[in-house]
């Protein structure tokens, strides 16, 4: 595999981890799919490191911690 393929796979993982949040944030429907947020970005992070794509590394790390970020924002808004 080339670095370009690794970058594409990392981008797919990044976009799919964003799509996992849509039912929870937009439609306000709690789905167990949000638990994939702990698996998909890790796979994307590995591919981003192999592809040496800094912006995909940062994006996948942010998506991995997005659950905790959104929980903190929710607590701040509700307090």
N, C-alpha and C positions, 0 to 999 in steps of 0.2 A: 504494500500500500504506500502511496505517496503522501506527502504532507497535505496536499490538496484534499485527498479523500478523508484524512483525519479531520481537517477543518470542516468539511461538509457534515461528517457525522457529529461533530461537536455542535455545529449550528443546529442540526436536527434535534439533538438532545435539548439544547437551550430553548428552541421554539416549542417543543413538546412539553417542557416543564412550565412554560408560560401558559400553554393551553390547559394544563391540569388545573390551574387556578380559576379559569373562567366560570365554571359552575358555582364555585363558592363565592366569588366576589361579585360577579355580574348578576347571576340569577338567585343568589342567596340560598342555594341548595347545598347542604352539607353532604358531600360524597366521600366515600373512602378512597377515591382516586387521589386525593391530596397526599396520601401516604407515599405515592410514587415520587413525590418531591424529594425524598431521601435517597432514591435509587437513580433516577434519570440524570440529575446533574452530576453525580459522581462519575457515571459512565462518560458523560460529556466532558467532564474535567480531565479524565484520562486521555480522551481523544484530542482535546485542546492542547494538552501538554505535549503529546506526541507530534501534533501539527505545529507547535510553537506559535500559537495564536493567542496573544496576550489578552485581547478584548474578549475572546471566548472563555479564557481561563477566569477572568474577572466576572463575566456574566454567569457562568455556571456556579461559581462560588457564591455569588449573590443569590442565585436561585436556590442553592442548597440551604442558605440561611434565611430564605424568604419567609418560611413558616414562623420563625422566631421574630423576625422583623415585623411581620404583620400582627403577631400577637402583642408585641410591645406597643405598636401604634394603636391597636384596639384598646388596650388597657389605658393608654394616655388619653384617648378620646373619651372613654367612658368614665374617667375619674374626674 
